[in-house]
Amino acid sequence: MLKLIKPCKKYYNQYKDMMDEWNMEGSRIAPWPLHMKYHTPKYFDEMIRRVEEVEKGENLDGYASSTTYWLYDDERDILIGASNLRHYLTEEGLKTWGHIGYGIRPTERKKGYATRLLKLTLEEAKAKNITKVLLGAYTGNIGSWKVMEKCGGELENIVIEDETGLPIKRYWISV
């Protein structure tokens, strides 16, 4: 059964497997917490502390507080992907990426997991009284923006990311 879980020490080996696969494959890793070091139990513990801190609204350095979720398949004992739900939007969040970032590990893509992950994360947004969710995906990431459209996303616009100069398709979803 698929479910969202919060990052915790119990899933260190599953997390390491997922991230090793992602790093070996070489595609862009999302959401942001997955960019943190994880190779040792010490680094993993630091990552867990950081996502807990951000969820509590501590040491944000100009970013929004957010909750990180892992998509877990308890029948296979495997982490499929991750999402990050921002509790509110900063000026930068409103300008580009929005409320939710998500990603699926390479071997589990094109199996419907991204849609399931986004739907479960939208349920979490609704539980936090976020009624309208903004999301973005690079225009070249056809799979991601198709998932957003499948989940009710309405295209707002295309913006250019300052950092990369790449175009981002931005969608609103009412929850």
LODRENDREN-740962 format. One record per residue (C-alpha): residue number from 1; chain; x, y, z. Coordinates in Angstrom, 2 decimals. Layout:
// LODRENDREN-740962
- num,chaine,xx,yy,zz
- NUM,A,X,Y,Z
...
END
This chain:
// LODRENDREN-740962
- num,chaine,xx,yy,zz
- 1,A,0.00,0.00,0.00
- 2,A,1.26,3.46,-0.89
- 3,A,1.31,6.13,1.79
- 4,A,3.03,9.35,2.70
- 5,A,5.44,9.16,5.60
- 6,A,7.62,11.81,7.16
- 7,A,11.38,11.39,7.02
- 8,A,12.70,9.37,9.95
- 9,A,15.70,7.24,10.93
- 10,A,13.76,4.01,10.51
- 11,A,13.97,4.33,6.72
- 12,A,17.67,5.12,6.38
- 13,A,18.47,2.09,4.19
- 14,A,15.46,2.65,1.91
- 15,A,16.33,6.33,1.58
- 16,A,19.97,5.56,0.81
- 17,A,18.89,3.07,-1.89
- 18,A,16.56,5.62,-3.46
- 19,A,19.10,8.42,-3.45
- 20,A,21.98,6.21,-4.64
- 21,A,19.80,5.21,-7.60
- 22,A,18.88,8.83,-8.33
- 23,A,22.48,9.99,-8.17
- 24,A,23.72,7.12,-10.38
- 25,A,21.06,7.90,-12.99
- 26,A,22.00,11.58,-13.06
- 27,A,18.62,13.26,-13.55
- 28,A,17.50,16.34,-11.66
- 29,A,16.61,15.54,-8.06
- 30,A,13.53,17.14,-6.48
- 31,A,12.33,18.34,-4.01
- 32,A,15.01,20.39,-2.22
- 33,A,15.55,18.22,0.91
- 34,A,16.84,15.44,-1.35
- 35,A,19.82,17.64,-2.21
- 36,A,21.24,17.25,1.28
- 37,A,24.06,14.83,2.09
- 38,A,22.84,11.39,3.19
- 39,A,25.72,8.92,2.68
- 40,A,26.38,8.29,6.37
- 41,A,24.02,7.92,9.33
- 42,A,25.42,11.23,10.64
- 43,A,24.55,13.11,7.43
- 44,A,21.18,11.40,7.33
- 45,A,20.44,12.50,10.93
- 46,A,21.41,16.07,9.99
- 47,A,19.00,15.96,7.03
- 48,A,16.20,14.69,9.29
- 49,A,16.90,17.47,11.81
- 50,A,16.88,20.08,9.03
- 51,A,13.52,19.03,7.55
- 52,A,12.02,18.96,11.06
- 53,A,13.42,22.44,11.73
- 54,A,11.95,23.82,8.49
- 55,A,8.57,22.25,9.26
- 56,A,8.56,24.05,12.63
- 57,A,9.49,27.34,10.91
- 58,A,12.97,27.54,12.42
- 59,A,16.12,28.84,10.69
- 60,A,14.35,29.49,7.41
- 61,A,16.84,31.98,5.95
- 62,A,14.12,33.67,3.89
- 63,A,12.46,30.44,2.74
- 64,A,8.94,29.29,3.65
- 65,A,8.30,26.66,6.28
- 66,A,7.45,23.35,4.65
- 67,A,6.73,19.69,5.31
- 68,A,8.61,16.92,3.55
- 69,A,6.95,13.61,2.75
- 70,A,8.24,10.34,1.34
- 71,A,6.04,8.11,-0.79
- 72,A,6.44,4.65,0.73
- 73,A,5.25,1.29,-0.57
- 74,A,4.96,-0.84,2.56
- 75,A,4.33,-4.05,0.57
- 76,A,7.70,-3.75,-1.17
- 77,A,9.42,-1.82,1.66
- 78,A,10.66,0.80,-0.80
- 79,A,10.66,4.58,-1.00
- 80,A,9.20,5.61,-4.36
- 81,A,9.70,9.37,-4.22
- 82,A,9.30,12.52,-2.18
- 83,A,7.33,15.74,-2.01
- 84,A,7.71,19.00,-0.16
- 85,A,4.74,21.19,0.72
- 86,A,5.41,24.85,1.50
- 87,A,2.98,26.14,4.12
- 88,A,2.86,29.59,2.48
- 89,A,4.56,31.33,-0.40
- 90,A,7.35,33.84,-0.12
- 91,A,7.75,36.41,-2.89
- 92,A,10.23,34.06,-4.60
- 93,A,7.86,31.07,-4.24
- 94,A,5.03,33.05,-5.77
- 95,A,7.32,34.11,-8.62
- 96,A,8.51,30.63,-9.60
- 97,A,7.98,27.18,-8.08
- 98,A,5.00,27.56,-5.76
- 99,A,3.79,25.31,-2.94
- 100,A,4.78,21.78,-3.93
- 101,A,7.92,20.18,-5.26
- 102,A,7.97,16.45,-5.93
- 103,A,10.00,13.73,-7.57
- 104,A,9.96,10.00,-8.29
- 105,A,13.04,7.78,-8.25
- 106,A,14.16,6.84,-11.77
- 107,A,13.15,3.15,-11.82
- 108,A,9.63,3.95,-10.64
- 109,A,8.78,6.65,-13.19
- 110,A,6.00,6.29,-15.77
- 111,A,4.00,4.00,-13.48
- 112,A,1.49,6.55,-12.13
- 113,A,3.36,7.21,-8.88
- 114,A,3.86,10.93,-9.51
- 115,A,0.10,11.40,-9.86
- 116,A,-0.50,9.45,-6.65
- 117,A,2.22,11.41,-4.83
- 118,A,0.81,14.74,-5.95
- 119,A,-2.76,13.77,-5.01
- 120,A,-1.66,12.67,-1.53
- 121,A,0.33,15.90,-1.09
- 122,A,-2.69,17.94,-2.20
- 123,A,-4.69,16.19,0.54
- 124,A,-2.04,17.34,3.03
- 125,A,-2.33,20.89,1.66
- 126,A,-6.08,20.79,2.19
- 127,A,-5.56,19.55,5.76
- 128,A,-3.34,22.61,6.33
- 129,A,-6.11,24.89,4.99
- 130,A,-4.24,25.69,1.79
- 131,A,-7.10,25.93,-0.69
- 132,A,-5.22,26.92,-3.82
- 133,A,-1.85,25.41,-4.67
- 134,A,0.72,26.76,-7.12
- 135,A,3.12,24.34,-8.82
- 136,A,5.76,24.65,-11.48
- 137,A,7.74,22.42,-13.82
- 138,A,10.30,23.10,-16.47
- 139,A,8.61,23.16,-19.87
- 140,A,10.84,20.26,-20.91
- 141,A,9.57,18.11,-18.04
- 142,A,6.51,16.93,-19.94
- 143,A,5.72,14.14,-17.45
- 144,A,5.53,16.55,-14.53
- 145,A,3.25,19.12,-16.12
- 146,A,1.02,16.33,-17.45
- 147,A,0.70,15.08,-13.85
- 148,A,-0.29,18.60,-12.74
- 149,A,-2.91,18.79,-15.48
- 150,A,-4.22,15.33,-14.54
- 151,A,-4.62,16.55,-10.95
- 152,A,-6.70,19.55,-12.03
- 153,A,-3.95,22.05,-12.71
- 154,A,-4.87,25.14,-14.69
- 155,A,-2.00,26.80,-16.53
- 156,A,-1.34,30.32,-15.28
- 157,A,1.75,31.26,-17.24
- 158,A,5.29,30.43,-18.22
- 159,A,8.09,32.27,-16.44
- 160,A,11.85,32.24,-16.85
- 161,A,13.88,30.98,-13.89
- 162,A,16.51,33.58,-12.97
- 163,A,19.11,31.01,-11.95
- 164,A,19.06,28.86,-15.11
- 165,A,17.24,30.94,-17.72
- 166,A,14.92,27.96,-18.31
- 167,A,11.15,28.35,-18.81
- 168,A,8.82,27.06,-16.09
- 169,A,5.15,26.19,-16.68
- 170,A,3.10,27.25,-13.63
- 171,A,-0.23,25.75,-12.64
- 172,A,-2.85,26.45,-9.99
- 173,A,-4.82,23.59,-8.44
- 174,A,-7.84,24.18,-6.22
- 175,A,-8.07,21.71,-3.34
END
